[in-house]
Amino acid sequence: MAKHETDVTSLVFGVLFLGLAGLWALVRYDALSLPAASVVAPIVLILAGAAGLVLSLRRGVRRP
């Protein structure tokens, strides 16, 4: 199988979608209360953004 470059945009939106869906499930099934979710939601956004930054910076550095 041939290697291909990572699609950073798709990865970031995938992490974001997965995090928000997980957050919804935790609130829906009472594993997490809504005030606590207001702390977890920004963490999901920060992780998605950090993943995008790391992959973008890593993508800019090419090794021969």
DSSP file (Angstrom, degrees, kcal/mol; ACC not computed):
  #  RESIDUE AA STRUCTURE BP1 BP2  ACC     N-H-->O    O-->H-N    N-H-->O    O-->H-N    TCO  KAPPA ALPHA  PHI   PSI    X-CA   Y-CA   Z-CA
    1    1 A M              0   0    0      0, 0.0     2,-0.2     0, 0.0     0, 0.0   0.000 360.0 360.0 360.0 133.5    0.0    0.0    0.0
    2    2 A A        -     0   0    0      1,-0.1     2,-0.2     0, 0.0     0, 0.0  -0.513 360.0-120.6 -78.4 141.6    1.4    3.4   -1.0
    3    3 A K        -     0   0    0     -2,-0.2     2,-0.3     0, 0.0    -1,-0.1  -0.521  31.9-173.1 -77.3 148.0    1.9    6.0    1.7
    4    4 A H        -     0   0    0     -2,-0.2     2,-0.1     3,-0.0     3,-0.1  -0.934  29.9 -88.9-137.2 163.1    0.1    9.3    1.4
    5    5 A E        -     0   0    0     -2,-0.3     2,-0.3     1,-0.1    54,-0.0  -0.376  46.0-105.1 -72.1 149.6    0.2   12.6    3.2
    6    6 A T        -     0   0    0     49,-0.1     2,-1.1    -2,-0.1     3,-0.1  -0.578  24.6-131.3 -74.3 132.0   -2.1   13.2    6.2
    7    7 A D     >  -     0   0    0     -2,-0.3     4,-2.1     1,-0.2     5,-0.2  -0.756  22.5-168.5 -84.8 101.1   -5.1   15.4    5.4
    8    8 A V  H  > S+     0   0    0     -2,-1.1     4,-2.7     1,-0.2     5,-0.2   0.884  81.0  53.8 -62.6 -42.6   -4.8   17.8    8.4
    9    9 A T  H  > S+     0   0    0      1,-0.2     4,-2.4     2,-0.2     5,-0.2   0.928 110.5  46.2 -60.3 -46.3   -8.2   19.3    7.9
   10   10 A S  H  > S+     0   0    0      1,-0.2     4,-2.1     2,-0.2    -1,-0.2   0.887 112.7  51.2 -64.6 -38.7  -10.0   16.0    7.9
   11   11 A L  H  X S+     0   0    0     -4,-2.1     4,-2.5     2,-0.2    -2,-0.2   0.930 110.9  47.3 -64.3 -45.7   -8.1   14.9   11.0
   12   12 A V  H  X S+     0   0    0     -4,-2.7     4,-2.4     1,-0.2    -2,-0.2   0.931 114.7  45.4 -64.0 -45.8   -8.9   18.0   13.0
   13   13 A F  H  X S+     0   0    0     -4,-2.4     4,-2.7    -5,-0.2    -1,-0.2   0.846 112.0  53.3 -68.0 -31.6  -12.6   17.9   12.1
   14   14 A G  H  X S+     0   0    0     -4,-2.1     4,-2.6    -5,-0.2    -2,-0.2   0.919 110.8  45.6 -65.7 -44.0  -12.7   14.1   12.8
   15   15 A V  H  X S+     0   0    0     -4,-2.5     4,-2.5     2,-0.2    -2,-0.2   0.904 114.3  49.8 -64.2 -41.0  -11.2   14.7   16.3
   16   16 A L  H  X S+     0   0    0     -4,-2.4     4,-2.5    -5,-0.2     5,-0.2   0.935 112.9  45.6 -62.7 -47.7  -13.6   17.6   16.9
   17   17 A F  H  X S+     0   0    0     -4,-2.7     4,-2.5     1,-0.2     5,-0.2   0.917 114.0  48.7 -62.6 -44.7  -16.6   15.5   15.8
   18   18 A L  H  X S+     0   0    0     -4,-2.6     4,-2.2     1,-0.2    -1,-0.2   0.902 112.5  48.6 -63.2 -42.0  -15.5   12.5   17.9
   19   19 A G  H  X S+     0   0    0     -4,-2.5     4,-2.3     2,-0.2    -2,-0.2   0.914 113.3  45.9 -65.4 -43.9  -14.9   14.7   21.0
   20   20 A L  H  X S+     0   0    0     -4,-2.5     4,-2.5     2,-0.2    -2,-0.2   0.878 112.7  50.5 -68.9 -36.9  -18.3   16.4   20.7
   21   21 A A  H  X S+     0   0    0     -4,-2.5     4,-2.2    -5,-0.2    -2,-0.2   0.901 112.0  48.0 -66.0 -39.9  -20.1   13.2   20.1
   22   22 A G  H  X S+     0   0    0     -4,-2.2     4,-2.3    -5,-0.2    -2,-0.2   0.894 111.3  50.5 -65.5 -39.9  -18.4   11.7   23.2
   23   23 A L  H  X S+     0   0    0     -4,-2.3     4,-2.2     2,-0.2     5,-0.2   0.916 109.9  50.2 -63.2 -44.0  -19.2   14.7   25.2
   24   24 A W  H  X S+     0   0    0     -4,-2.5     4,-2.9     1,-0.2    -2,-0.2   0.923 110.6  49.9 -59.3 -44.8  -22.9   14.5   24.1
   25   25 A A  H  X S+     0   0    0     -4,-2.2     4,-2.2     1,-0.2     6,-0.3   0.899 109.8  50.6 -63.4 -40.8  -22.9   10.8   25.1
   26   26 A L  H  <>S+     0   0    0     -4,-2.3     5,-2.3     1,-0.2     6,-1.5   0.904 115.2  42.1 -64.5 -40.9  -21.5   11.5   28.5
   27   27 A V  H ><5S+     0   0    0     -4,-2.2     3,-1.3     4,-0.2    -2,-0.2   0.900 113.1  54.2 -70.7 -40.6  -24.0   14.2   29.2
   28   28 A R  H 3<5S+     0   0    0     -4,-2.9    -2,-0.2     1,-0.3    -1,-0.2   0.883 112.9  41.3 -62.3 -40.6  -26.9   12.2   27.8
   29   29 A Y  T 3<5S-     0   0    0     -4,-2.2    -1,-0.3    -5,-0.2    -2,-0.2   0.102 114.4-113.1 -99.6  22.5  -26.2    9.2   30.0
   30   30 A D  T < 5S+     0   0    0     -3,-1.3    -3,-0.2     2,-0.2     3,-0.1   0.714  82.4 122.9  57.5  27.3  -25.5   11.3   33.1
   31   31 A A  S   <S+     0   0    0     -5,-2.3     2,-0.4    -6,-0.3    -4,-0.2   0.649  81.6  29.0 -84.7 -16.3  -21.9   10.4   33.4
   32   32 A L  S    S-     0   0    0     -6,-1.5    -1,-0.3    -7,-0.1    -2,-0.2  -0.991  82.4-132.2-144.6 131.0  -21.1   14.1   33.2
   33   33 A S     >  -     0   0    0     -2,-0.4     4,-1.7    -3,-0.1     3,-0.2  -0.437  29.1-109.7 -82.2 161.5  -23.2   17.0   34.4
   34   34 A L  H  > S+     0   0    0      1,-0.2     4,-1.1     2,-0.2    -1,-0.1   0.875 116.1  53.1 -62.8 -40.5  -23.7   20.0   32.2
   35   35 A P  H  4 S+     0   0    0      0, 0.0     3,-0.4     0, 0.0     4,-0.3   0.894 110.4  48.9 -62.0 -35.5  -21.6   22.4   34.2
   36   36 A A  H >> S+     0   0    0      1,-0.2     4,-1.5    -3,-0.2     3,-1.4   0.827 103.7  61.2 -70.0 -30.3  -18.7   20.0   34.0
   37   37 A A  H 3X S+     0   0    0     -4,-1.7     4,-2.6     1,-0.3    -1,-0.2   0.783  91.8  66.4 -66.1 -26.1  -19.2   19.7   30.3
   38   38 A S  H 3< S+     0   0    0     -4,-1.1    -1,-0.3    -3,-0.4    -2,-0.2   0.667 105.5  43.9 -70.2 -13.6  -18.5   23.4   30.0
   39   39 A V  H <> S+     0   0    0     -3,-1.4     4,-0.9    -4,-0.3    -2,-0.2   0.782 114.0  48.5 -92.9 -35.8  -15.0   22.5   31.1
   40   40 A V  H  X S+     0   0    0     -4,-1.5     4,-2.0     1,-0.2    -2,-0.2   0.864 101.5  63.3 -74.9 -37.0  -14.6   19.5   28.8
   41   41 A A  H  X S+     0   0    0     -4,-2.6     4,-2.0     1,-0.2    -1,-0.2   0.917 103.3  47.0 -59.0 -47.1  -15.8   21.1   25.6
   42   42 A P  H  > S+     0   0    0      0, 0.0     4,-2.5     0, 0.0    -1,-0.2   0.854 108.8  56.6 -63.6 -30.7  -13.0   23.7   25.4
   43   43 A I  H  X S+     0   0    0     -4,-0.9     4,-2.5     2,-0.2    -2,-0.2   0.907 105.8  50.4 -64.3 -40.6  -10.5   20.9   26.1
   44   44 A V  H  X S+     0   0    0     -4,-2.0     4,-2.3     2,-0.2    -1,-0.2   0.920 111.8  48.0 -61.6 -44.2  -11.8   19.0   23.1
   45   45 A L  H  X S+     0   0    0     -4,-2.0     4,-2.3     1,-0.2    -2,-0.2   0.896 111.6  49.7 -64.4 -40.1  -11.4   22.2   21.0
   46   46 A I  H  X S+     0   0    0     -4,-2.5     4,-2.7     2,-0.2    -2,-0.2   0.908 110.9  49.2 -65.8 -41.8   -7.9   22.8   22.2
   47   47 A L  H  X S+     0   0    0     -4,-2.5     4,-2.3     2,-0.2    -2,-0.2   0.905 111.3  49.4 -64.4 -41.1   -6.9   19.2   21.5
   48   48 A A  H  X S+     0   0    0     -4,-2.3     4,-1.9     2,-0.2    -2,-0.2   0.919 114.0  45.9 -63.9 -43.0   -8.3   19.4   18.0
   49   49 A G  H  X S+     0   0    0     -4,-2.3     4,-2.4     2,-0.2    -2,-0.2   0.896 111.5  51.4 -66.2 -40.4   -6.5   22.7   17.3
   50   50 A A  H  X S+     0   0    0     -4,-2.7     4,-2.8     2,-0.2     5,-0.2   0.897 108.4  51.9 -64.1 -40.3   -3.2   21.3   18.8
   51   51 A A  H  X S+     0   0    0     -4,-2.3     4,-2.3     1,-0.2     5,-0.2   0.913 110.8  48.6 -61.9 -41.8   -3.4   18.3   16.6
   52   52 A G  H  X S+     0   0    0     -4,-1.9     4,-2.2     2,-0.2    -2,-0.2   0.908 112.8  47.2 -64.2 -42.4   -3.9   20.5   13.6
   53   53 A L  H  X S+     0   0    0     -4,-2.4     4,-2.8     2,-0.2     5,-0.3   0.934 112.5  48.7 -65.0 -46.2   -1.0   22.8   14.5
   54   54 A V  H  X S+     0   0    0     -4,-2.8     4,-2.5     1,-0.2    -2,-0.2   0.928 114.9  44.3 -61.4 -45.2    1.4   19.9   15.2
   55   55 A L  H  X S+     0   0    0     -4,-2.3     4,-2.1    -5,-0.2    -1,-0.2   0.866 113.2  51.3 -69.9 -34.6    0.6   18.2   11.9
   56   56 A S  H  X S+     0   0    0     -4,-2.2     4,-1.4    -5,-0.2    -2,-0.2   0.925 113.9  43.7 -66.7 -43.4    0.8   21.4   10.0
   57   57 A L  H  X S+     0   0    0     -4,-2.8     4,-0.9     1,-0.2    -2,-0.2   0.898 114.8  49.3 -67.8 -39.6    4.2   22.2   11.4
   58   58 A R  H  < S+     0   0    0     -4,-2.5     3,-0.4    -5,-0.3    -1,-0.2   0.863 108.5  53.8 -66.4 -35.2    5.4   18.7   11.0
   59   59 A R  H  < S+     0   0    0     -4,-2.1    -1,-0.2     1,-0.2    -2,-0.2   0.826 103.0  57.7 -68.0 -31.9    4.1   18.7    7.4
   60   60 A G  H  < S+     0   0    0     -4,-1.4     2,-0.9    -5,-0.1    -1,-0.2   0.759  93.3  73.9 -71.3 -24.9    6.2   21.9    6.7
   61   61 A V  S  < S-     0   0    0     -4,-0.9     2,-0.4    -3,-0.4    -1,-0.1  -0.806  73.0-166.1 -92.9 106.8    9.4   20.2    7.7
   62   62 A R        -     0   0    0     -2,-0.9    -3,-0.1     2,-0.0    -2,-0.0  -0.783   7.1-156.0 -97.8 133.9   10.3   17.9    4.9
   63   63 A R              0   0    0     -2,-0.4    -2,-0.0     1,-0.1     0, 0.0  -0.894 360.0 360.0-105.7 137.5   13.0   15.2    5.3
   64   64 A P              0   0    0      0, 0.0    -1,-0.1     0, 0.0    -2,-0.0   0.511 360.0 360.0 -71.1 360.0   14.7   13.9    2.2
